[in-house]
Amino acid sequence: MTQAPRAETTITMTDPDPRLLSMLVCPVTKGPLIYDRDTQELRSPRAHLAFPVRDGIPIMLPEEARRLDE
């Protein structure tokens, strides 16, 4: 018996819930975060870190953050 080919599933990134974003602070400085939709990151200007957002979920671990070079 031959199986039909499976349709490919496209996964799209979703923005985090705005209510969630309003409650989040930088885990290092406890300061505000700025959401960058283009890079899918939450940026902490004071800590000079960018925390990734994966599948709409902010990853708020300092060891997962990218250093923002100025």
CHARMM-style PDB file with segment names, atoms N, HN, CA, C and O in Angstrom:
ATOM      1  N   MET     1       0.841  -1.171   0.000  1.00  0.00      PROA
ATOM      2  CA  MET     1       0.000   0.000   0.000  1.00  0.00      PROA
ATOM      3  C   MET     1       0.891   1.240   0.000  1.00  0.00      PROA
ATOM      4  O   MET     1       1.789   1.361   0.833  1.00  0.00      PROA
ATOM      5  N   THR     2       0.649   2.148  -0.919  1.00  0.00      PROA
ATOM      6  HN  THR     2      -0.081   2.050  -1.596  1.00  0.00      PROA
ATOM      7  CA  THR     2       1.443   3.356  -1.051  1.00  0.00      PROA
ATOM      8  C   THR     2       0.798   4.483  -0.266  1.00  0.00      PROA
ATOM      9  O   THR     2      -0.406   4.720  -0.356  1.00  0.00      PROA
ATOM     10  N   GLN     3       1.649   5.191   0.526  1.00  0.00      PROA
ATOM     11  HN  GLN     3       2.628   4.999   0.599  1.00  0.00      PROA
ATOM     12  CA  GLN     3       1.130   6.317   1.301  1.00  0.00      PROA
ATOM     13  C   GLN     3       1.256   7.594   0.491  1.00  0.00      PROA
ATOM     14  O   GLN     3       2.192   7.766  -0.290  1.00  0.00      PROA
ATOM     15  N   ALA     4       0.302   8.478   0.690  1.00  0.00      PROA
ATOM     16  HN  ALA     4      -0.458   8.338   1.324  1.00  0.00      PROA
ATOM     17  CA  ALA     4       0.342   9.784   0.032  1.00  0.00      PROA
ATOM     18  C   ALA     4       1.442  10.624   0.659  1.00  0.00      PROA
ATOM     19  O   ALA     4       1.683  10.512   1.861  1.00  0.00      PROA
ATOM     20  N   PRO     5       2.115  11.458  -0.117  1.00  0.00      PROA
ATOM     21  CA  PRO     5       3.147  12.321   0.459  1.00  0.00      PROA
ATOM     22  C   PRO     5       2.539  13.290   1.467  1.00  0.00      PROA
ATOM     23  O   PRO     5       1.423  13.781   1.295  1.00  0.00      PROA
ATOM     24  N   ARG     6       3.295  13.546   2.509  1.00  0.00      PROA
ATOM     25  HN  ARG     6       4.202  13.147   2.648  1.00  0.00      PROA
ATOM     26  CA  ARG     6       2.825  14.474   3.546  1.00  0.00      PROA
ATOM     27  C   ARG     6       3.025  15.911   3.083  1.00  0.00      PROA
ATOM     28  O   ARG     6       4.003  16.241   2.412  1.00  0.00      PROA
ATOM     29  N   ALA     7       2.088  16.740   3.452  1.00  0.00      PROA
ATOM     30  HN  ALA     7       1.293  16.472   3.997  1.00  0.00      PROA
ATOM     31  CA  ALA     7       2.223  18.168   3.155  1.00  0.00      PROA
ATOM     32  C   ALA     7       3.217  18.761   4.146  1.00  0.00      PROA
ATOM     33  O   ALA     7       3.203  18.434   5.332  1.00  0.00      PROA
ATOM     34  N   GLU     8       4.079  19.638   3.638  1.00  0.00      PROA
ATOM     35  HN  GLU     8       4.090  19.903   2.674  1.00  0.00      PROA
ATOM     36  CA  GLU     8       5.043  20.277   4.517  1.00  0.00      PROA
ATOM     37  C   GLU     8       4.342  21.326   5.364  1.00  0.00      PROA
ATOM     38  O   GLU     8       3.430  22.012   4.901  1.00  0.00      PROA
ATOM     39  N   THR     9       4.773  21.437   6.593  1.00  0.00      PROA
ATOM     40  HN  THR     9       5.513  20.880   6.969  1.00  0.00      PROA
ATOM     41  CA  THR     9       4.208  22.418   7.508  1.00  0.00      PROA
ATOM     42  C   THR     9       5.173  23.586   7.636  1.00  0.00      PROA
ATOM     43  O   THR     9       6.364  23.395   7.879  1.00  0.00      PROA
ATOM     44  N   THR    10       4.656  24.780   7.471  1.00  0.00      PROA
ATOM     45  HN  THR    10       3.688  24.935   7.273  1.00  0.00      PROA
ATOM     46  CA  THR    10       5.471  25.972   7.630  1.00  0.00      PROA
ATOM     47  C   THR    10       5.249  26.525   9.023  1.00  0.00      PROA
ATOM     48  O   THR    10       4.114  26.770   9.434  1.00  0.00      PROA
ATOM     49  N   ILE    11       6.333  26.719   9.741  1.00  0.00      PROA
ATOM     50  HN  ILE    11       7.254  26.520   9.408  1.00  0.00      PROA
ATOM     51  CA  ILE    11       6.252  27.285  11.081  1.00  0.00      PROA
ATOM     52  C   ILE    11       6.606  28.751  10.978  1.00  0.00      PROA
ATOM     53  O   ILE    11       7.654  29.115  10.446  1.00  0.00      PROA
ATOM     54  N   THR    12       5.722  29.589  11.491  1.00  0.00      PROA
ATOM     55  HN  THR    12       4.870  29.293  11.923  1.00  0.00      PROA
ATOM     56  CA  THR    12       5.988  31.020  11.464  1.00  0.00      PROA
ATOM     57  C   THR    12       6.204  31.516  12.881  1.00  0.00      PROA
ATOM     58  O   THR    12       5.583  31.037  13.831  1.00  0.00      PROA
ATOM     59  N   MET    13       7.094  32.478  13.000  1.00  0.00      PROA
ATOM     60  HN  MET    13       7.598  32.867  12.229  1.00  0.00      PROA
ATOM     61  CA  MET    13       7.360  33.068  14.298  1.00  0.00      PROA
ATOM     62  C   MET    13       6.188  33.967  14.668  1.00  0.00      PROA
ATOM     63  O   MET    13       5.669  34.701  13.827  1.00  0.00      PROA
ATOM     64  N   THR    14       5.784  33.906  15.908  1.00  0.00      PROA
ATOM     65  HN  THR    14       6.206  33.310  16.591  1.00  0.00      PROA
ATOM     66  CA  THR    14       4.722  34.771  16.379  1.00  0.00      PROA
ATOM     67  C   THR    14       5.294  35.741  17.388  1.00  0.00      PROA
ATOM     68  O   THR    14       6.237  35.430  18.116  1.00  0.00      PROA
ATOM     69  N   ASP    15       4.708  36.914  17.417  1.00  0.00      PROA
ATOM     70  HN  ASP    15       3.941  37.166  16.826  1.00  0.00      PROA
ATOM     71  CA  ASP    15       5.134  37.906  18.393  1.00  0.00      PROA
ATOM     72  C   ASP    15       4.653  37.494  19.775  1.00  0.00      PROA
ATOM     73  O   ASP    15       3.588  36.894  19.914  1.00  0.00      PROA
ATOM     74  N   PRO    16       5.441  37.818  20.801  1.00  0.00      PROA
ATOM     75  CA  PRO    16       4.991  37.525  22.163  1.00  0.00      PROA
ATOM     76  C   PRO    16       3.752  38.355  22.491  1.00  0.00      PROA
ATOM     77  O   PRO    16       3.515  39.402  21.887  1.00  0.00      PROA
ATOM     78  N   ASP    17       2.992  37.890  23.423  1.00  0.00      PROA
ATOM     79  HN  ASP    17       3.185  37.039  23.913  1.00  0.00      PROA
ATOM     80  CA  ASP    17       1.801  38.587  23.882  1.00  0.00      PROA
ATOM     81  C   ASP    17       2.206  39.946  24.461  1.00  0.00      PROA
ATOM     82  O   ASP    17       3.086  39.999  25.320  1.00  0.00      PROA
ATOM     83  N   PRO    18       1.584  41.054  24.010  1.00  0.00      PROA
ATOM     84  CA  PRO    18       1.943  42.382  24.530  1.00  0.00      PROA
ATOM     85  C   PRO    18       1.774  42.496  26.045  1.00  0.00      PROA
ATOM     86  O   PRO    18       2.524  43.223  26.696  1.00  0.00      PROA
ATOM     87  N   ARG    19       0.800  41.786  26.610  1.00  0.00      PROA
ATOM     88  HN  ARG    19       0.190  41.196  26.081  1.00  0.00      PROA
ATOM     89  CA  ARG    19       0.630  41.817  28.077  1.00  0.00      PROA
ATOM     90  C   ARG    19       1.829  41.188  28.771  1.00  0.00      PROA
ATOM     91  O   ARG    19       2.273  41.668  29.814  1.00  0.00      PROA
ATOM     92  N   LEU    20       2.353  40.106  28.186  1.00  0.00      PROA
ATOM     93  HN  LEU    20       1.992  39.716  27.339  1.00  0.00      PROA
ATOM     94  CA  LEU    20       3.537  39.462  28.745  1.00  0.00      PROA
ATOM     95  C   LEU    20       4.732  40.399  28.663  1.00  0.00      PROA
ATOM     96  O   LEU    20       5.488  40.533  29.625  1.00  0.00      PROA
ATOM     97  N   LEU    21       4.903  41.047  27.514  1.00  0.00      PROA
ATOM     98  HN  LEU    21       4.289  40.938  26.732  1.00  0.00      PROA
ATOM     99  CA  LEU    21       6.032  41.957  27.334  1.00  0.00      PROA
ATOM    100  C   LEU    21       5.993  43.104  28.336  1.00  0.00      PROA
ATOM    101  O   LEU    21       7.040  43.546  28.811  1.00  0.00      PROA
ATOM    102  N   SER    22       4.806  43.588  28.660  1.00  0.00      PROA
ATOM    103  HN  SER    22       3.956  43.229  28.275  1.00  0.00      PROA
ATOM    104  CA  SER    22       4.703  44.711  29.603  1.00  0.00      PROA
ATOM    105  C   SER    22       5.109  44.310  31.016  1.00  0.00      PROA
ATOM    106  O   SER    22       5.432  45.176  31.830  1.00  0.00      PROA
ATOM    107  N   MET    23       5.099  43.017  31.322  1.00  0.00      PROA
ATOM    108  HN  MET    23       4.837  42.314  30.661  1.00  0.00      PROA
ATOM    109  CA  MET    23       5.468  42.539  32.659  1.00  0.00      PROA
ATOM    110  C   MET    23       6.930  42.129  32.772  1.00  0.00      PROA
ATOM    111  O   MET    23       7.458  42.021  33.879  1.00  0.00      PROA
ATOM    112  N   LEU    24       7.589  41.899  31.640  1.00  0.00      PROA
ATOM    113  HN  LEU    24       7.160  41.986  30.741  1.00  0.00      PROA
ATOM    114  CA  LEU    24       8.972  41.419  31.672  1.00  0.00      PROA
ATOM    115  C   LEU    24       9.961  42.548  31.916  1.00  0.00      PROA
ATOM    116  O   LEU    24       9.782  43.668  31.438  1.00  0.00      PROA
ATOM    117  N   VAL    25      10.998  42.234  32.662  1.00  0.00      PROA
ATOM    118  HN  VAL    25      11.143  41.324  33.051  1.00  0.00      PROA
ATOM    119  CA  VAL    25      12.115  43.148  32.865  1.00  0.00      PROA
ATOM    120  C   VAL    25      13.402  42.370  32.623  1.00  0.00      PROA
ATOM    121  O   VAL    25      13.401  41.139  32.604  1.00  0.00      PROA
ATOM    122  N   CYS    26      14.486  43.091  32.440  1.00  0.00      PROA
ATOM    123  HN  CYS    26      14.487  44.091  32.456  1.00  0.00      PROA
ATOM    124  CA  CYS    26      15.780  42.460  32.248  1.00  0.00      PROA
ATOM    125  C   CYS    26      16.149  41.694  33.519  1.00  0.00      PROA
ATOM    126  O   CYS    26      16.078  42.254  34.613  1.00  0.00      PROA
ATOM    127  N   PRO    27      16.536  40.437  33.396  1.00  0.00      PROA
ATOM    128  CA  PRO    27      16.898  39.660  34.583  1.00  0.00      PROA
ATOM    129  C   PRO    27      18.209  40.117  35.222  1.00  0.00      PROA
ATOM    130  O   PRO    27      18.502  39.752  36.361  1.00  0.00      PROA
ATOM    131  N   VAL    28      18.986  40.901  34.510  1.00  0.00      PROA
ATOM    132  HN  VAL    28      18.749  41.197  33.585  1.00  0.00      PROA
ATOM    133  CA  VAL    28      20.273  41.378  35.032  1.00  0.00      PROA
ATOM    134  C   VAL    28      20.107  42.713  35.755  1.00  0.00      PROA
ATOM    135  O   VAL    28      20.561  42.873  36.888  1.00  0.00      PROA
ATOM    136  N   THR    29      19.448  43.678  35.089  1.00  0.00      PROA
ATOM    137  HN  THR    29      19.078  43.548  34.168  1.00  0.00      PROA
ATOM    138  CA  THR    29      19.336  45.031  35.646  1.00  0.00      PROA
ATOM    139  C   THR    29      17.976  45.332  36.254  1.00  0.00      PROA
ATOM    140  O   THR    29      17.823  46.325  36.966  1.00  0.00      PROA
ATOM    141  N   LYS    30      16.999  44.500  35.986  1.00  0.00      PROA
ATOM    142  HN  LYS    30      17.122  43.694  35.407  1.00  0.00      PROA
ATOM    143  CA  LYS    30      15.593  44.724  36.374  1.00  0.00      PROA
ATOM    144  C   LYS    30      15.002  45.945  35.676  1.00  0.00      PROA
ATOM    145  O   LYS    30      13.979  46.480  36.103  1.00  0.00      PROA
ATOM    146  N   GLY    31      15.659  46.381  34.593  1.00  0.00      PROA
ATOM    147  HN  GLY    31      16.491  45.946  34.247  1.00  0.00      PROA
ATOM    148  CA  GLY    31      15.200  47.526  33.818  1.00  0.00      PROA
ATOM    149  C   GLY    31      14.282  47.114  32.682  1.00  0.00      PROA
ATOM    150  O   GLY    31      14.038  45.926  32.473  1.00  0.00      PROA
ATOM    151  N   PRO    32      13.771  48.099  31.943  1.00  0.00      PROA
ATOM    152  CA  PRO    32      12.833  47.819  30.847  1.00  0.00      PROA
ATOM    153  C   PRO    32      13.514  47.136  29.670  1.00  0.00      PROA
ATOM    154  O   PRO    32      14.727  47.229  29.481  1.00  0.00      PROA
ATOM    155  N   LEU    33      12.691  46.449  28.887  1.00  0.00      PROA
ATOM    156  HN  LEU    33      11.706  46.374  29.041  1.00  0.00      PROA
ATOM    157  CA  LEU    33      13.142  45.751  27.684  1.00  0.00      PROA
ATOM    158  C   LEU    33      12.447  46.344  26.470  1.00  0.00      PROA
ATOM    159  O   LEU    33      11.322  46.834  26.567  1.00  0.00      PROA
ATOM    160  N   ILE    34      13.114  46.298  25.336  1.00  0.00      PROA
ATOM    161  HN  ILE    34      14.028  45.900  25.257  1.00  0.00      PROA
ATOM    162  CA  ILE    34      12.555  46.790  24.079  1.00  0.00      PROA
ATOM    163  C   ILE    34      12.478  45.610  23.119  1.00  0.00      PROA
ATOM    164  O   ILE    34      13.478  44.938  22.869  1.00  0.00      PROA
ATOM    165  N   TYR    35      11.279  45.360  22.582  1.00  0.00      PROA
ATOM    166  HN  TYR    35      10.466  45.906  22.785  1.00  0.00      PROA
ATOM    167  CA  TYR    35      11.102  44.246  21.651  1.00  0.00      PROA
ATOM    168  C   TYR    35      11.498  44.673  20.248  1.00  0.00      PROA
ATOM    169  O   TYR    35      11.016  45.687  19.742  1.00  0.00      PROA
ATOM    170  N   ASP    36      12.377  43.900  19.620  1.00  0.00      PROA
ATOM    171  HN  ASP    36      12.768  43.077  20.031  1.00  0.00      PROA
ATOM    172  CA  ASP    36      12.809  44.125  18.244  1.00  0.00      PROA
ATOM    173  C   ASP    36      12.230  43.004  17.388  1.00  0.00      PROA
ATOM    174  O   ASP    36      12.712  41.872  17.418  1.00  0.00      PROA
ATOM    175  N   ARG    37      11.201  43.332  16.635  1.00  0.00      PROA
ATOM    176  HN  ARG    37      10.809  44.252  16.611  1.00  0.00      PROA
ATOM    177  CA  ARG    37      10.503  42.331  15.816  1.00  0.00      PROA
ATOM    178  C   ARG    37      11.406  41.771  14.718  1.00  0.00      PROA
ATOM    179  O   ARG    37      11.319  40.586  14.395  1.00  0.00      PROA
ATOM    180  N   ASP    38      12.271  42.606  14.140  1.00  0.00      PROA
ATOM    181  HN  ASP    38      12.342  43.569  14.402  1.00  0.00      PROA
ATOM    182  CA  ASP    38      13.138  42.165  13.046  1.00  0.00      PROA
ATOM    183  C   ASP    38      14.107  41.071  13.479  1.00  0.00      PROA
ATOM    184  O   ASP    38      14.331  40.113  12.738  1.00  0.00      PROA
ATOM    185  N   THR    39      14.683  41.204  14.672  1.00  0.00      PROA
ATOM    186  HN  THR    39      14.501  41.982  15.273  1.00  0.00      PROA
ATOM    187  CA  THR    39      15.661  40.221  15.144  1.00  0.00      PROA
ATOM    188  C   THR    39      15.063  39.201  16.107  1.00  0.00      PROA
ATOM    189  O   THR    39      15.752  38.280  16.546  1.00  0.00      PROA
ATOM    190  N   GLN    40      13.759  39.368  16.440  1.00  0.00      PROA
ATOM    191  HN  GLN    40      13.200  40.116  16.083  1.00  0.00      PROA
ATOM    192  CA  GLN    40      13.086  38.467  17.390  1.00  0.00      PROA
ATOM    193  C   GLN    40      13.855  38.434  18.718  1.00  0.00      PROA
ATOM    194  O   GLN    40      14.209  37.367  19.221  1.00  0.00      PROA
ATOM    195  N   GLU    41      14.105  39.626  19.270  1.00  0.00      PROA
ATOM    196  HN  GLU    41      13.817  40.493  18.862  1.00  0.00      PROA
ATOM    197  CA  GLU    41      14.856  39.735  20.520  1.00  0.00      PROA
ATOM    198  C   GLU    41      14.223  40.777  21.426  1.00  0.00      PROA
ATOM    199  O   GLU    41      13.559  41.710  20.974  1.00  0.00      PROA
ATOM    200  N   LEU    42      14.448  40.587  22.705  1.00  0.00      PROA
ATOM    201  HN  LEU    42      14.988  39.829  23.071  1.00  0.00      PROA
ATOM    202  CA  LEU    42      14.137  41.606  23.708  1.00  0.00      PROA
ATOM    203  C   LEU    42      15.467  42.223  24.114  1.00  0.00      PROA
ATOM    204  O   LEU    42      16.356  41.534  24.615  1.00  0.00      PROA
ATOM    205  N   ARG    43      15.594  43.513  23.894  1.00  0.00      PROA
ATOM    206  HN  ARG    43      14.872  44.072  23.486  1.00  0.00      PROA
ATOM    207  CA  ARG    43      16.861  44.196  24.167  1.00  0.00      PROA
ATOM    208  C   ARG    43      16.817  44.936  25.485  1.00  0.00      PROA
ATOM    209  O   ARG    43      15.834  45.593  25.827  1.00  0.00      PROA
ATOM    210  N   SER    44      17.914  44.809  26.215  1.00  0.00      PROA
ATOM    211  HN  SER    44      18.713  44.275  25.938  1.00  0.00      PROA
ATOM    212  CA  SER    44      18.091  45.535  27.464  1.00  0.00      PROA
ATOM    213  C   SER    44      19.176  46.586  27.238  1.00  0.00      PROA
ATOM    214  O   SER    44      20.362  46.258  27.208  1.00  0.00      PROA
ATOM    215  N   PRO    45      18.771  47.858  27.077  1.00  0.00      PROA
ATOM    216  CA  PRO    45      19.771  48.896  26.826  1.00  0.00      PROA
ATOM    217  C   PRO    45      20.784  49.045  27.968  1.00  0.00      PROA
ATOM    218  O   PRO    45      21.964  49.288  27.718  1.00  0.00      PROA
ATOM    219  N   ARG    46      20.336  48.902  29.200  1.00  0.00      PROA
ATOM    220  HN  ARG    46      19.377  48.705  29.403  1.00  0.00      PROA
ATOM    221  CA  ARG    46      21.248  49.072  30.342  1.00  0.00      PROA
ATOM    222  C   ARG    46      22.262  47.942  30.452  1.00  0.00      PROA
ATOM    223  O   ARG    46      23.424  48.188  30.775  1.00  0.00      PROA
ATOM    224  N   ALA    47      21.843  46.712  30.190  1.00  0.00      PROA
ATOM    225  HN  ALA    47      20.899  46.512  29.927  1.00  0.00      PROA
ATOM    226  CA  ALA    47      22.743  45.562  30.302  1.00  0.00      PROA
ATOM    227  C   ALA    47      23.510  45.307  29.005  1.00  0.00      PROA
ATOM    228  O   ALA    47      24.452  44.516  28.984  1.00  0.00      PROA
ATOM    229  N   HSD    48      23.106  45.978  27.922  1.00  0.00      PROA
ATOM    230  HN  HSD    48      22.340  46.621  27.939  1.00  0.00      PROA
ATOM    231  CA  HSD    48      23.707  45.772  26.599  1.00  0.00      PROA
ATOM    232  C   HSD    48      23.584  44.302  26.179  1.00  0.00      PROA
ATOM    233  O   HSD    48      24.521  43.708  25.645  1.00  0.00      PROA
ATOM    234  N   LEU    49      22.393  43.732  26.439  1.00  0.00      PROA
ATOM    235  HN  LEU    49      21.632  44.214  26.873  1.00  0.00      PROA
ATOM    236  CA  LEU    49      22.113  42.340  26.087  1.00  0.00      PROA
ATOM    237  C   LEU    49      20.842  42.263  25.260  1.00  0.00      PROA
ATOM    238  O   LEU    49      19.956  43.108  25.384  1.00  0.00      PROA
ATOM    239  N   ALA    50      20.760  41.231  24.407  1.00  0.00      PROA
ATOM    240  HN  ALA    50      21.480  40.544  24.307  1.00  0.00      PROA
ATOM    241  CA  ALA    50      19.558  40.954  23.626  1.00  0.00      PROA
ATOM    242  C   ALA    50      19.145  39.514  23.910  1.00  0.00      PROA
ATOM    243  O   ALA    50      19.895  38.577  23.638  1.00  0.00      PROA
ATOM    244  N   PHE    51      17.957  39.351  24.454  1.00  0.00      PROA
ATOM    245  HN  PHE    51      17.347  40.113  24.675  1.00  0.00      PROA
ATOM    246  CA  PHE    51      17.435  38.031  24.811  1.00  0.00      PROA
ATOM    247  C   PHE    51      16.581  37.507  23.650  1.00  0.00      PROA
ATOM    248  O   PHE    51      15.712  38.224  23.154  1.00  0.00      PROA
ATOM    249  N   PRO    52      16.817  36.274  23.216  1.00  0.00      PROA
ATOM    250  CA  PRO    52      16.073  35.750  22.068  1.00  0.00      PROA
ATOM    251  C   PRO    52      14.612  35.457  22.407  1.00  0.00      PROA
ATOM    252  O   PRO    52      14.255  35.162  23.547  1.00  0.00      PROA
ATOM    253  N   VAL    53      13.789  35.552  21.369  1.00  0.00      PROA
ATOM    254  HN  VAL    53      14.079  35.791  20.443  1.00  0.00      PROA
ATOM    255  CA  VAL    53      12.386  35.146  21.463  1.00  0.00      PROA
ATOM    256  C   VAL    53      12.230  34.009  20.470  1.00  0.00      PROA
ATOM    257  O   VAL    53      12.384  34.204  19.264  1.00  0.00      PROA
ATOM    258  N   ARG    54      11.926  32.830  20.971  1.00  0.00      PROA
ATOM    259  HN  ARG    54      11.801  32.671  21.950  1.00  0.00      PROA
ATOM    260  CA  ARG    54      11.803  31.639  20.127  1.00  0.00      PROA
ATOM    261  C   ARG    54      10.363  31.138  20.143  1.00  0.00      PROA
ATOM    262  O   ARG    54       9.816  30.820  21.199  1.00  0.00      PROA
ATOM    263  N   ASP    55       9.764  31.073  18.976  1.00  0.00      PROA
ATOM    264  HN  ASP    55      10.208  31.331  18.118  1.00  0.00      PROA
ATOM    265  CA  ASP    55       8.370  30.644  18.834  1.00  0.00      PROA
ATOM    266  C   ASP    55       7.445  31.446  19.735  1.00  0.00      PROA
ATOM    267  O   ASP    55       6.494  30.908  20.302  1.00  0.00      PROA
ATOM    268  N   GLY    56       7.735  32.747  19.863  1.00  0.00      PROA
ATOM    269  HN  GLY    56       8.508  33.184  19.403  1.00  0.00      PROA
ATOM    270  CA  GLY    56       6.899  33.631  20.674  1.00  0.00      PROA
ATOM    271  C   GLY    56       7.191  33.582  22.158  1.00  0.00      PROA
ATOM    272  O   GLY    56       6.503  34.237  22.941  1.00  0.00      PROA
ATOM    273  N   ILE    57       8.203  32.814  22.566  1.00  0.00      PROA
ATOM    274  HN  ILE    57       8.762  32.282  21.929  1.00  0.00      PROA
ATOM    275  CA  ILE    57       8.526  32.663  23.993  1.00  0.00      PROA
ATOM    276  C   ILE    57       9.860  33.348  24.282  1.00  0.00      PROA
ATOM    277  O   ILE    57      10.883  32.959  23.720  1.00  0.00      PROA
ATOM    278  N   PRO    58       9.864  34.375  25.163  1.00  0.00      PROA
ATOM    279  CA  PRO    58      11.113  35.026  25.523  1.00  0.00      PROA
ATOM    280  C   PRO    58      12.005  34.095  26.349  1.00  0.00      PROA
ATOM    281  O   PRO    58      11.546  33.478  27.311  1.00  0.00      PROA
ATOM    282  N   ILE    59      13.266  34.000  25.972  1.00  0.00      PROA
ATOM    283  HN  ILE    59      13.639  34.501  25.191  1.00  0.00      PROA
ATOM    284  CA  ILE    59      14.245  33.199  26.704  1.00  0.00      PROA
ATOM    285  C   ILE    59      15.057  34.179  27.558  1.00  0.00      PROA
ATOM    286  O   ILE    59      15.967  34.841  27.060  1.00  0.00      PROA
ATOM    287  N   MET    60      14.720  34.261  28.829  1.00  0.00      PROA
ATOM    288  HN  MET    60      13.981  33.723  29.233  1.00  0.00      PROA
ATOM    289  CA  MET    60      15.259  35.299  29.704  1.00  0.00      PROA
ATOM    290  C   MET    60      16.450  34.817  30.534  1.00  0.00      PROA
ATOM    291  O   MET    60      16.596  35.211  31.691  1.00  0.00      PROA
ATOM    292  N   LEU    61      17.275  33.994  29.970  1.00  0.00      PROA
ATOM    293  HN  LEU    61      17.157  33.674  29.030  1.00  0.00      PROA
ATOM    294  CA  LEU    61      18.468  33.499  30.654  1.00  0.00      PROA
ATOM    295  C   LEU    61      19.678  34.308  30.191  1.00  0.00      PROA
ATOM    296  O   LEU    61      19.928  34.397  28.989  1.00  0.00      PROA
ATOM    297  N   PRO    62      20.438  34.901  31.121  1.00  0.00      PROA
ATOM    298  CA  PRO    62      21.605  35.690  30.715  1.00  0.00      PROA
ATOM    299  C   PRO    62      22.581  34.902  29.843  1.00  0.00      PROA
ATOM    300  O   PRO    62      23.204  35.476  28.948  1.00  0.00      PROA
ATOM    301  N   GLU    63      22.725  33.604  30.086  1.00  0.00      PROA
ATOM    302  HN  GLU    63      22.219  33.139  30.812  1.00  0.00      PROA
ATOM    303  CA  GLU    63      23.663  32.820  29.280  1.00  0.00      PROA
ATOM    304  C   GLU    63      23.166  32.587  27.849  1.00  0.00      PROA
ATOM    305  O   GLU    63      23.950  32.194  26.986  1.00  0.00      PROA
ATOM    306  N   GLU    64      21.886  32.822  27.588  1.00  0.00      PROA
ATOM    307  HN  GLU    64      21.249  33.141  28.289  1.00  0.00      PROA
ATOM    308  CA  GLU    64      21.329  32.699  26.240  1.00  0.00      PROA
ATOM    309  C   GLU    64      21.337  34.036  25.508  1.00  0.00      PROA
ATOM    310  O   GLU    64      21.085  34.075  24.304  1.00  0.00      PROA
ATOM    311  N   ALA    65      21.621  35.124  26.205  1.00  0.00      PROA
ATOM    312  HN  ALA    65      21.826  35.091  27.183  1.00  0.00      PROA
ATOM    313  CA  ALA    65      21.568  36.457  25.618  1.00  0.00      PROA
ATOM    314  C   ALA    65      22.775  36.720  24.729  1.00  0.00      PROA
ATOM    315  O   ALA    65      23.857  36.161  24.909  1.00  0.00      PROA
ATOM    316  N   ARG    66      22.538  37.597  23.763  1.00  0.00      PROA
ATOM    317  HN  ARG    66      21.660  38.051  23.617  1.00  0.00      PROA
ATOM    318  CA  ARG    66      23.593  38.045  22.863  1.00  0.00      PROA
ATOM    319  C   ARG    66      24.051  39.411  23.342  1.00  0.00      PROA
ATOM    320  O   ARG    66      23.232  40.265  23.681  1.00  0.00      PROA
ATOM    321  N   ARG    67      25.357  39.615  23.367  1.00  0.00      PROA
ATOM    322  HN  ARG    67      26.023  38.921  23.091  1.00  0.00      PROA
ATOM    323  CA  ARG    67      25.927  40.897  23.789  1.00  0.00      PROA
ATOM    324  C   ARG    67      25.717  41.927  22.678  1.00  0.00      PROA
ATOM    325  O   ARG    67      26.004  41.657  21.512  1.00  0.00      PROA
ATOM    326  N   LEU    68      25.219  43.096  23.042  1.00  0.00      PROA
ATOM    327  HN  LEU    68      24.986  43.315  23.989  1.00  0.00      PROA
ATOM    328  CA  LEU    68      25.042  44.180  22.078  1.00  0.00      PROA
ATOM    329  C   LEU    68      26.319  45.002  22.048  1.00  0.00      PROA
ATOM    330  O   LEU    68      26.691  45.627  23.041  1.00  0.00      PROA
ATOM    331  N   ASP    69      26.976  44.996  20.920  1.00  0.00      PROA
ATOM    332  HN  ASP    69      26.674  44.488  20.113  1.00  0.00      PROA
ATOM    333  CA  ASP    69      28.211  45.771  20.768  1.00  0.00      PROA
ATOM    334  C   ASP    69      27.871  47.184  20.325  1.00  0.00      PROA
ATOM    335  O   ASP    69      27.069  47.393  19.415  1.00  0.00      PROA
ATOM    336  N   GLU    70      28.492  48.138  20.980  1.00  0.00      PROA
ATOM    337  HN  GLU    70      29.144  47.968  21.719  1.00  0.00      PROA
ATOM    338  CA  GLU    70      28.239  49.542  20.607  1.00  0.00      PROA
ATOM    339  C   GLU    70      29.478  50.155  20.025  1.00  0.00      PROA
ATOM    340  OT1 GLU    70      29.470  51.328  19.650  1.00  0.00      PROA
TER     341      GLU     70
END
